Amino acid sequence: MATPLILRQVLFHRLRFHHNYQRLTVAPPQRLWCTAATPTTNLSSSSSENAKEKPSSSVTSSSVLLKFKDPRWENDPDYRKWKVKEDEILRDIVPIVTLTKDILHSPRYLDGEQLSVEDEKAVVEKLLAYHPHSEDKIGCGLDSIMVDRHPQFGHSRCLFVVRTDGGWIDFSYQKCIREYIRHKYPAHAERFISEHFKRGSS
């Protein structure tokens, strides 16, 4: 009588493992954002539908898959610490990246249109404030933030600072994000940037 009981328990555990394996590997891990600041191919390839995906679920599924499939997760404590920190950085920056892509790629704003008060506040506080040359960009004073065609790459849209004297100048949201990461996560910034940003986005 003991043998069938042990056999049933083995089969039960095997079935649970198989079910959990299938559930964990339904969706492959994806990089949430890897676009350059000015090249248009990368920017235009991410549609507004992609921008509106829930970031937290993608981050979570990515980390679960890495824990399950990558042998380094179990064997290398430094690698494990890095993946935990990487997920933390992604959870931090994905909301503003998602909002920015939606501003640039959705039909919510026409070329030359100023951002809403709410969107402008988020862009100024979470992006422009961290640009390495924010003071030069703002110049005599900030009047508003505008979406328009890039001066060199006409089929690409980007953000512009509109100054109080009527002048305007473009700025790269990717540069802002990189500086934010360097400011908040100095020990992990360069590794994260090298893995999640294309070289052309510097």
C-alpha positions as CSV (number, residue, x, y, z in Angstrom):
1,M,0.0,0.0,0.0
2,A,2.9,2.4,0.7
3,T,4.3,2.1,-2.9
4,P,1.1,3.5,-4.7
5,L,0.9,6.3,-2.2
6,I,4.5,7.3,-2.8
7,L,3.9,7.0,-6.6
8,R,0.9,9.3,-6.3
9,Q,2.8,11.9,-4.4
10,V,5.6,11.9,-7.0
11,L,3.2,12.3,-9.9
12,F,1.3,15.1,-8.0
13,H,4.6,17.0,-7.5
14,R,5.6,16.5,-11.1
15,L,2.2,17.8,-12.3
16,R,2.5,20.9,-10.0
17,F,6.0,21.6,-11.3
18,H,4.9,21.2,-15.0
19,H,1.9,23.5,-14.4
20,N,4.1,26.2,-12.7
21,Y,6.7,25.9,-15.5
22,Q,4.1,26.5,-18.2
23,R,2.6,29.4,-16.2
24,L,6.0,31.1,-15.7
25,T,7.2,30.7,-19.3
26,V,4.1,32.0,-21.2
27,A,5.6,35.4,-22.1
28,P,9.3,35.8,-22.8
29,P,11.1,38.6,-21.0
30,Q,11.2,41.9,-22.8
31,R,13.2,45.1,-22.5
32,L,10.8,47.7,-21.6
33,W,12.5,50.5,-23.4
34,C,15.6,50.8,-25.6
35,T,15.2,53.7,-27.9
36,A,17.6,56.4,-29.0
37,A,16.9,60.1,-28.3
38,T,17.1,61.3,-31.9
39,P,17.2,58.4,-34.4
40,T,13.6,58.1,-35.6
41,T,13.5,54.4,-36.4
42,N,13.8,53.4,-32.7
43,L,11.3,56.0,-31.6
44,S,8.7,55.4,-34.2
45,S,8.9,51.6,-33.7
46,S,7.3,51.9,-30.2
47,S,3.6,52.5,-30.8
48,S,1.3,54.2,-28.3
49,E,-0.3,50.8,-27.6
50,N,3.1,49.5,-26.4
51,A,3.5,52.7,-24.4
52,K,0.3,52.0,-22.6
53,E,1.1,48.5,-21.4
54,K,1.3,48.0,-17.7
55,P,5.0,48.3,-16.8
56,S,4.8,46.5,-13.4
57,S,3.6,43.2,-14.9
58,S,6.3,43.2,-17.5
59,V,9.0,43.8,-14.9
60,T,7.6,41.2,-12.6
61,S,7.4,38.5,-15.3
62,S,10.9,39.3,-16.5
63,S,12.3,38.8,-13.0
64,V,10.3,35.6,-12.4
65,L,11.6,34.2,-15.6
66,L,15.2,35.1,-14.8
67,K,14.9,33.5,-11.4
68,F,13.5,30.4,-12.9
69,K,15.6,29.9,-16.0
70,D,18.9,31.7,-15.5
71,P,21.4,29.4,-13.6
72,R,23.4,32.5,-12.5
73,W,20.3,33.6,-10.4
74,E,20.9,30.6,-8.1
75,N,24.7,30.4,-8.3
76,D,26.0,34.0,-8.3
77,P,24.9,36.2,-5.4
78,D,26.3,39.3,-7.2
79,Y,24.2,38.6,-10.2
80,R,21.1,38.1,-8.0
81,K,21.7,41.4,-6.3
82,W,22.1,43.1,-9.7
83,K,18.8,41.7,-11.1
84,V,17.0,42.9,-8.0
85,K,18.4,46.4,-8.4
86,E,17.7,46.3,-12.1
87,D,14.1,45.6,-11.5
88,E,14.0,48.4,-8.9
89,I,15.3,50.9,-11.4
90,L,12.9,49.7,-14.1
91,R,9.9,50.1,-11.7
92,D,11.1,53.6,-10.9
93,I,11.6,54.9,-14.4
94,V,9.0,53.0,-16.5
95,P,6.0,55.3,-15.5
96,I,7.7,58.5,-16.8
97,V,9.1,56.7,-19.9
98,T,5.7,55.4,-20.7
99,L,4.1,58.8,-20.3
100,T,6.8,60.4,-22.5
101,K,6.3,57.9,-25.3
102,D,2.6,58.4,-25.1
103,I,3.1,62.2,-25.4
104,L,5.4,61.8,-28.4
105,H,3.7,58.9,-30.3
106,S,0.0,59.1,-29.6
107,P,-2.4,61.5,-31.4
108,R,-3.1,63.4,-28.1
109,Y,-0.8,66.2,-29.2
110,L,-0.5,67.8,-32.6
111,D,2.9,69.1,-33.9
112,G,3.6,72.4,-32.1
113,E,1.1,71.9,-29.4
114,Q,1.8,72.7,-25.7
115,L,1.5,70.0,-23.1
116,S,-1.4,70.0,-20.6
117,V,-0.6,71.4,-17.2
118,E,-0.5,67.9,-15.7
119,D,1.8,66.4,-18.4
120,E,4.0,69.5,-18.3
121,K,4.5,69.2,-14.6
122,A,5.6,65.6,-14.9
123,V,8.0,66.3,-17.7
124,V,9.6,69.3,-16.0
125,E,9.9,67.6,-12.6
126,K,10.9,64.1,-13.7
127,L,12.8,64.8,-16.9
128,L,13.9,68.4,-17.6
129,A,15.1,68.9,-14.0
130,Y,17.7,66.1,-14.5
131,H,18.9,67.1,-18.0
132,P,22.7,67.7,-17.8
133,H,22.3,71.1,-19.3
134,S,18.9,72.1,-18.0
135,E,19.8,75.6,-17.1
136,D,21.1,76.3,-20.7
137,K,17.9,74.7,-22.1
138,I,15.6,76.9,-19.9
139,G,17.7,80.0,-20.6
140,C,15.8,83.2,-19.7
141,G,12.9,81.3,-18.3
142,L,10.5,78.4,-18.9
143,D,7.2,79.3,-20.5
144,S,5.9,75.8,-21.5
145,I,6.8,72.4,-22.9
146,M,5.9,71.7,-26.5
147,V,5.8,68.6,-28.8
148,D,7.1,69.2,-32.4
149,R,9.1,67.7,-35.2
150,H,12.8,67.3,-34.5
151,P,14.8,70.1,-36.3
152,Q,17.2,67.6,-38.0
153,F,15.1,64.4,-38.2
154,G,11.8,65.8,-39.5
155,H,9.8,62.5,-39.3
156,S,10.6,62.2,-35.5
157,R,8.9,64.1,-32.7
158,C,10.6,65.4,-29.6
159,L,10.0,67.6,-26.6
160,F,10.9,71.3,-26.7
161,V,11.4,73.9,-24.0
162,V,9.5,77.1,-24.9
163,R,11.2,80.1,-23.2
164,T,9.7,83.2,-21.9
165,D,11.3,85.3,-24.7
166,G,9.5,83.2,-27.4
167,G,12.6,81.1,-28.2
168,W,12.5,77.3,-28.1
169,I,14.9,74.4,-28.0
170,D,14.6,70.6,-28.1
171,F,15.8,68.3,-25.3
172,S,16.4,64.6,-25.1
173,Y,14.3,62.8,-22.5
174,Q,16.7,59.9,-22.7
175,K,19.6,62.2,-21.4
176,C,17.3,63.2,-18.6
177,I,16.6,59.6,-17.7
178,R,20.2,58.7,-17.7
179,E,21.2,61.6,-15.5
180,Y,18.3,60.7,-13.1
181,I,19.6,57.1,-12.9
182,R,23.2,58.3,-12.3
183,H,21.9,60.7,-9.5
184,K,19.7,58.1,-7.7
185,Y,21.6,54.8,-8.4
186,P,25.2,55.8,-8.7
187,A,26.6,52.3,-8.0
188,H,24.5,50.6,-10.7
189,A,23.9,53.4,-13.2
190,E,26.6,52.7,-15.8
191,R,25.8,49.0,-16.0
192,F,22.1,49.7,-16.3
193,I,22.6,52.4,-18.9
194,S,25.0,50.2,-21.0
195,E,22.4,47.3,-21.0
196,H,19.2,49.4,-21.6
197,F,20.3,52.3,-23.8
198,K,21.6,52.1,-27.3
199,R,25.0,53.7,-27.9
200,G,23.5,56.2,-30.3
201,S,21.3,57.7,-27.5
202,S,24.2,59.4,-25.7
